[in-house]
Amino acid sequence: MNFIDVVPEQQIETISRHRYTAGVSICIPAYNEEATIEEAIRSAAATLQRSGLAGEILVLDDRSADGTWEILQRLKDIVPKVQIRRLLQNSIAGLIWISFFSIQQTANGKCKF
């Protein structure tokens, strides 16, 4: 099954402030994670920095109903190397992984799930 057959590209909203060189892409799925998403992103950013590798952090929000998206919008401006994407409608859980595999094709680094 191809990602484009399941979730057309126009169904994903992308907000990216940064451009990256080749490196590693840390991919984080999110759905109603307002209690934990900031810590997860800051931890990923610290790990990336300690590693010395070039890279990025990609977060895909599955149309969270809580404050997850608002937190992501704030963090993209203050945590380096964060890119956020949001499905335009909530999907079944498996589609989030299909979405990441599609993102892998355009990610700047090697994706780790």
C-alpha positions in Angstrom: 0.0 0.0 0.0 1.4 3.4 -1.0 1.0 6.3 1.4 -0.4 8.5 -1.4 -3.2 6.0 -1.8 -4.2 6.2 1.8 -3.5 9.8 2.8 -3.3 12.2 -0.2 -0.4 14.7 0.2 -2.8 17.6 0.5 -4.2 16.0 3.7 -1.0 16.9 5.6 -0.2 20.4 6.8 3.5 21.1 7.0 5.2 23.8 9.0 8.9 24.0 8.7 11.2 26.8 9.7 14.6 25.2 9.1 16.5 23.6 6.3 18.9 20.7 7.1 21.9 19.1 5.8 22.0 15.3 5.4 22.1 13.4 8.7 19.6 11.6 10.9 15.9 12.3 11.2 14.2 11.5 14.5 10.5 10.8 13.8 7.9 11.2 16.6 4.3 10.3 16.1 1.8 12.3 18.3 -1.8 11.9 19.3 -3.2 13.7 22.4 0.3 14.0 23.9 0.1 17.4 25.5 1.4 16.0 28.8 4.5 14.4 27.3 5.3 15.9 23.8 7.5 18.8 25.0 9.7 16.5 27.1 10.0 14.0 24.2 11.1 16.7 21.8 13.5 18.3 24.1 15.0 14.9 24.9 15.3 14.1 21.2 17.0 17.5 20.6 19.5 17.0 23.4 20.3 13.5 22.2 20.8 14.8 18.7 23.1 17.6 20.0 25.1 15.2 22.1 25.6 12.8 19.2 27.2 15.5 17.1 25.3 14.3 14.1 23.5 16.6 11.7 19.8 16.0 11.7 16.3 17.0 12.4 13.3 16.1 14.5 10.1 15.3 12.6 6.8 15.3 14.5 3.6 14.1 12.9 0.4 14.9 14.8 -2.6 12.7 14.1 -5.0 15.6 14.5 -4.8 15.6 18.3 -7.9 16.9 20.1 -6.0 18.3 23.1 -3.3 21.0 23.1 -0.6 18.9 21.4 -0.6 20.9 18.1 -0.4 24.3 20.0 2.6 23.0 21.9 4.2 21.8 18.7 3.7 25.2 17.1 5.4 26.9 20.0 8.3 24.4 20.1 9.1 24.7 16.4 10.2 28.3 17.0 12.4 27.6 20.1 13.8 24.1 19.7 16.4 23.8 16.9 15.8 21.4 14.0 12.1 20.7 14.7 9.7 20.2 11.8 6.0 19.6 12.5 3.3 18.1 10.3 -0.3 17.5 11.1 -2.9 15.3 9.4 -5.9 17.3 8.3 -8.2 14.7 9.8 -7.7 12.0 12.4 -6.8 8.6 11.0 -6.6 5.1 12.3 -3.4 4.4 14.2 -1.6 2.5 11.5 -1.8 5.4 9.0 0.6 7.4 11.2 3.3 4.9 10.4 2.5 4.8 6.7 2.8 8.6 6.9 6.2 8.4 8.4 7.4 6.0 5.8 6.3 8.4 3.2 8.1 11.3 5.0 11.2 9.1 5.0 11.3 9.6 1.2 11.6 13.4 1.7 13.5 13.5 5.0 16.9 15.0 4.9 18.5 12.2 7.0 18.1 8.5 7.7 14.8 8.1 9.6 14.7 6.3 12.9 11.4 5.2 14.4 
